[in-house]
């Protein structure tokens, strides 16, 4: 069983949502820091990448950098996926996790 599943089983529903949200932000941040996600010759400050990740997961849509000028096509697809995951909603995914893990 994964560490995330164990944490979710031991946590309250509210803590599970927060854990999911933090996990999604960390994964998005790591994906956006991959070297082939940026256009060639473009350096991105990690705090800007974190801002884009949090903004994508929360579906705020704000960005301190120009997405088109900074990210390659693959990077833009990653950002679209992050926005779609955020668009599903933390509550919907949290509810699904509760049902799957047996917390009603």
N, C-alpha and C positions, 0 to 999 in steps of 0.2 A: 504494500500500500504506500502511496506517495506521501511525502511530508505534508503537502497541501491538504490531502484528504484527511489525514490524521488531525491536523489543526482544525479543519472544518467540523469534524465530528466532536471535538472537545469544546468547540466555541459555541457561543450563543448565535442566534440568527443574525443579529446586528453585527457581531464581530465577523461572521462569515462574509457578509457583504463588504465590510471594510477590507478584509483579507483578500477577497476577489479583486477589489478595486486596486489595492496596492500591488497585487500580483500582475494585473493587467498593465499597470503603469510601468513596472519594472521590465516586463517582457517587451512592451512597446519601445521603451528607452533603449534596451539592448539591441533590438532590431534596427532602430534608427541610427545606431552607432556603428553598424557594420560598414566596412570600408567601401564596398561597391554600391552602397545606397546613395552616396553623394556623387555629384558630378566631379569629373576629374579636375584636380587643382583647387577644389573648394574645401576650405577648413571650416568646421562648425564647432562652436563653443558647446561643451557638454550641457551647460545650463540652458542654452537655447534648444537643444535636443530634448531635454527634460520638459521644457515648457511645451514644445510641440506634442510630446507624448501625453502629457496631462491634458492638454487642450483637446487632443483627439479622443481620448477615452471619455472625457466629460462632455464631448460634443459642443464645446465652446466655439471652436473654429478659429481661435486667435493664433497668430504666429509672429514671433519677433524677426523672422527671416522670410525671404521670398521663397516659397516652396518651389516654384518653377525654375528659378535660377540656382537653387541649392541642391535639390534632389534629382537623381536620375529617374528614368521612367520606372525602374524597379522600386526606387524609393517612394515615388508618388503612389504606386500600387500598394505599398506597405501602409502608407498614410491613409489611403482609402479603406483598407481592411481595418485599420485601427478605428477610423470613424464609424464603420459599420458595426464593429464590436461595441463601441460606445453607444451607438444608436439603438442597439437592442435593449440597452438599459441595464443598469446594475440591479435594479429590483427584479426584472424579469429573469435574469440569470441567477440571482440569489434565490428566487422562488424555485427555479428549476433544480438548483443544488439541494435545497431543503427536501424536495420531493424525492430526488434520486438517493440522497443519503438517509432518508427515513425520518426527517424532522418535519412534523406537520404543524 
